[in-house]
Amino acid sequence: MSNEQIITALRDKGMRITKQRKIVANVIAENDGASCKDICCIVRTKDKSIGTATVYRMIKALEDIGIVERIDMIKLH
Protein backbone atom coordinates (compact mmCIF):
# COMPACT_ATOMS: atom_id res chain seq x y z
CA MET A 1 0.00 0.00 0.00
CA SER A 2 1.30 3.43 -0.85
CA ASN A 3 1.92 6.27 1.56
CA GLU A 4 -1.00 8.21 0.05
CA GLN A 5 -3.36 5.26 0.53
CA ILE A 6 -2.34 4.92 4.16
CA ILE A 7 -2.88 8.65 4.77
CA THR A 8 -6.28 8.52 3.04
CA ALA A 9 -7.36 5.54 5.14
CA LEU A 10 -6.35 7.35 8.33
CA ARG A 11 -8.23 10.49 7.27
CA ASP A 12 -11.30 8.39 6.42
CA LYS A 13 -11.24 7.06 9.99
CA GLY A 14 -11.16 10.60 11.36
CA MET A 15 -7.52 10.65 12.42
CA ARG A 16 -5.52 13.86 12.19
CA ILE A 17 -2.58 13.64 9.83
CA THR A 18 0.39 14.90 11.78
CA LYS A 19 3.99 15.19 10.66
CA GLN A 20 4.83 12.14 12.78
CA ARG A 21 2.05 10.06 11.25
CA LYS A 22 3.20 11.01 7.76
CA ILE A 23 6.73 9.86 8.56
CA VAL A 24 5.54 6.57 10.05
CA ALA A 25 3.18 5.97 7.11
CA ASN A 26 6.01 6.58 4.67
CA VAL A 27 8.33 4.16 6.48
CA ILE A 28 5.63 1.48 6.55
CA ALA A 29 4.86 1.98 2.86
CA GLU A 30 8.54 1.72 1.92
CA ASN A 31 9.31 -1.28 4.15
CA ASP A 32 6.66 -3.90 3.47
CA GLY A 33 6.99 -6.81 5.85
CA ALA A 34 9.26 -5.00 8.31
CA SER A 35 8.95 -5.79 12.00
CA CYS A 36 7.62 -3.21 14.44
CA LYS A 37 11.11 -2.90 15.89
CA ASP A 38 12.59 -2.27 12.43
CA ILE A 39 9.94 0.33 11.68
CA CYS A 40 10.74 2.09 14.97
CA CYS A 41 14.46 2.14 14.17
CA ILE A 42 13.91 3.53 10.68
CA VAL A 43 11.46 6.17 11.93
CA ARG A 44 13.97 7.27 14.61
CA THR A 45 16.65 7.79 11.94
CA LYS A 46 14.26 10.16 10.15
CA ASP A 47 13.02 12.04 13.25
CA LYS A 48 14.49 11.43 16.69
CA SER A 49 11.56 13.20 18.36
CA ILE A 50 9.18 10.36 17.42
CA GLY A 51 9.02 7.91 20.30
CA THR A 52 8.53 4.18 20.22
CA ALA A 53 5.05 4.48 21.74
CA THR A 54 3.98 6.80 18.92
CA VAL A 55 5.12 4.29 16.31
CA TYR A 56 3.40 1.38 18.04
CA ARG A 57 0.15 3.37 18.42
CA MET A 58 0.23 4.17 14.71
CA ILE A 59 0.87 0.54 13.80
CA LYS A 60 -2.02 -0.52 16.07
CA ALA A 61 -4.33 2.06 14.46
CA LEU A 62 -3.38 0.77 11.01
CA GLU A 63 -3.95 -2.79 12.17
CA ASP A 64 -7.39 -1.84 13.55
CA ILE A 65 -8.48 -0.40 10.18
CA GLY A 66 -7.05 -3.29 8.20
CA ILE A 67 -4.07 -1.57 6.58
CA VAL A 68 -1.44 -3.77 8.18
CA GLU A 69 -1.56 -7.30 9.50
CA ARG A 70 0.28 -8.39 12.61
CA ILE A 71 2.17 -11.63 12.37
CA ASP A 72 3.32 -13.03 15.70
CA MET A 73 6.75 -14.56 15.42
CA ILE A 74 7.44 -17.52 17.66
CA LYS A 75 11.01 -17.88 18.79
CA LEU A 76 12.05 -21.52 18.80
CA HIS A 77 15.04 -22.59 20.83
C-alpha positions as CSV (number, residue, x, y, z in Angstrom):
1,M,0.0,0.0,0.0
2,S,1.3,3.4,-0.8
3,N,1.9,6.3,1.6
4,E,-1.0,8.2,0.0
5,Q,-3.4,5.3,0.5
6,I,-2.3,4.9,4.2
7,I,-2.9,8.7,4.8
8,T,-6.3,8.5,3.0
9,A,-7.4,5.5,5.1
10,L,-6.4,7.4,8.3
11,R,-8.2,10.5,7.3
12,D,-11.3,8.4,6.4
13,K,-11.2,7.1,10.0
14,G,-11.2,10.6,11.4
15,M,-7.5,10.7,12.4
16,R,-5.5,13.9,12.2
17,I,-2.6,13.6,9.8
18,T,0.4,14.9,11.8
19,K,4.0,15.2,10.7
20,Q,4.8,12.1,12.8
21,R,2.0,10.1,11.3
22,K,3.2,11.0,7.8
23,I,6.7,9.9,8.6
24,V,5.5,6.6,10.1
25,A,3.2,6.0,7.1
26,N,6.0,6.6,4.7
27,V,8.3,4.2,6.5
28,I,5.6,1.5,6.5
29,A,4.9,2.0,2.9
30,E,8.5,1.7,1.9
31,N,9.3,-1.3,4.1
32,D,6.7,-3.9,3.5
33,G,7.0,-6.8,5.9
34,A,9.3,-5.0,8.3
35,S,9.0,-5.8,12.0
36,C,7.6,-3.2,14.4
37,K,11.1,-2.9,15.9
38,D,12.6,-2.3,12.4
39,I,9.9,0.3,11.7
40,C,10.7,2.1,15.0
41,C,14.5,2.1,14.2
42,I,13.9,3.5,10.7
43,V,11.5,6.2,11.9
44,R,14.0,7.3,14.6
45,T,16.7,7.8,11.9
46,K,14.3,10.2,10.2
47,D,13.0,12.0,13.2
48,K,14.5,11.4,16.7
49,S,11.6,13.2,18.4
50,I,9.2,10.4,17.4
51,G,9.0,7.9,20.3
52,T,8.5,4.2,20.2
53,A,5.1,4.5,21.7
54,T,4.0,6.8,18.9
55,V,5.1,4.3,16.3
56,Y,3.4,1.4,18.0
57,R,0.1,3.4,18.4
58,M,0.2,4.2,14.7
59,I,0.9,0.5,13.8
60,K,-2.0,-0.5,16.1
61,A,-4.3,2.1,14.5
62,L,-3.4,0.8,11.0
63,E,-4.0,-2.8,12.2
64,D,-7.4,-1.8,13.5
65,I,-8.5,-0.4,10.2
66,G,-7.1,-3.3,8.2
67,I,-4.1,-1.6,6.6
68,V,-1.4,-3.8,8.2
69,E,-1.6,-7.3,9.5
70,R,0.3,-8.4,12.6
71,I,2.2,-11.6,12.4
72,D,3.3,-13.0,15.7
73,M,6.7,-14.6,15.4
74,I,7.4,-17.5,17.7
75,K,11.0,-17.9,18.8
76,L,12.1,-21.5,18.8
77,H,15.0,-22.6,20.8
